[in-house]
Amino acid sequence: MTLKISQFIADKNPATPCLIVDLDVVKQNYLTLKSSLPQAKIYYAVKANPAAPIITTLEKLGSYFDVASLGEVKSCISLGISANRLSFGNTIKPIHAIRESYKLGIRLFAFDSAEELEKIAIYAPGSKVYCRIMVVNDGADWPLSRKFGTTAEQAIHLLIDAQEKGLKPAGISFHVGSQQKTVKAYQHAITLAANIFKTLQNRNITLDFLNLGGGFPANYSDEVPSTEDFGKTISTTMKELFPKEPPHLFIEPGRSVVGNSGVVRSEVILVSQRDETGKNPRWVYLDIGRFGGLAETEGEAIRYRFETPYDNLTTGLVPCVLAGPTCDSADVMYEKNPVMLPPELKSGDKIIILATGAYVASYCSTGFNGFAPLNEYYL
């Protein structure tokens, strides 16, 4: 937690649950990415946190934006972002979203299937398109290899078809999985993409860019490779596979830009020891849960860190299952692998959930069970 956030909590004592983001951290993360991959054009993944203060902060630094819905397109444009700085990166788009985005000036669309390509050709004629391919997601906490992407062979046929339909085949994209902890994942994916570039070049189609997607990790409870480590591996691989005329490089970071910029302040509602022996984990009920923004606790791969009032006072820690405030029995977190918290924790205590700047506010449901979405503060 940054000094700015600590001071804000001390001065304002904001009601819980709330998300508090330090925009200086967002700036620094962006600049670190830029210095690690200076040849790359950064398209911030708006879905990670679409808050206006984040978008405007990044726009001033020169960022482009990866949008995944018509709503995100309109939101960015309403903030003064030019349409030529937006890429519609979702490969599954309703017809009306393609049509309306095209009217708003969007000319760069992702696809990974023949039918999506046909829709773009009809409702966004003459646009630039790029094909998302499937790549191995080993090493990622949040794999993304099932729902999206096509094979390398199919991508070649689709991009040839794109040209025949009057579109401009512009590039290849992939995603190595969110919270990717293996640097070599990008090496393997770039190698696969390079073969597509070469095959299409032999057929007189020259692609303009390679989009590496996101995946760059934030710091949760485990050590992760640095942004600089990823940058070195990517740059070396690009030089090896594209020694003469490398394509332009795009990246779509989200988590790595905003993840560690924010914290959630929450209140303990109840602490329960649900057996007389005390051998089983305690249950700690918070005023935020999976439906209030902590959706990424699903599967327990994303493991948040916690700060409590007793961290410097307790003599030991005990295993705790966490749960949200709703009456939904699925509103439970870390039941398989409980978190370790001080035994002194009790109702009314405030806790801080670290590194919650990404995929928390954007996952927050609207009033489920009568619980209002968490408040957000951007400093």
Secondary structure as UniProt FT lines:
FT   HELIX           3..12
FT   STRAND          18..21
FT   HELIX           23..36
FT   TURN            38..39
FT   STRAND          40..45
FT   HELIX           46..48
FT   HELIX           52..60
FT   TURN            61..62
FT   STRAND          64..67
FT   HELIX           70..78
FT   TURN            79..80
FT   HELIX           83..85
FT   STRAND          86..88
FT   HELIX           95..103
FT   TURN            104..105
FT   STRAND          108..111
FT   HELIX           114..123
FT   TURN            125..126
FT   STRAND          128..133
FT   TURN            138..139
FT   STRAND          140..142
FT   TURN            145..147
FT   HELIX           152..164
FT   TURN            165..166
FT   STRAND          168..173
FT   STRAND          178..180
FT   HELIX           184..201
FT   TURN            202..204
FT   STRAND          209..211
FT   HELIX           227..241
FT   STRAND          248..251
FT   HELIX           255..258
FT   HELIX           259..261
FT   STRAND          262..272
FT   STRAND          282..286
FT   TURN            290..293
FT   HELIX           295..300
FT   STRAND          306..307
FT   TURN            309..313
FT   STRAND          318..323
FT   TURN            329..330
FT   STRAND          332..333
FT   STRAND          339..341
FT   TURN            343..344
FT   TURN            347..348
FT   STRAND          350..353
FT   HELIX           361..363
FT   HELIX           368..370
FT   STRAND          375..378
//
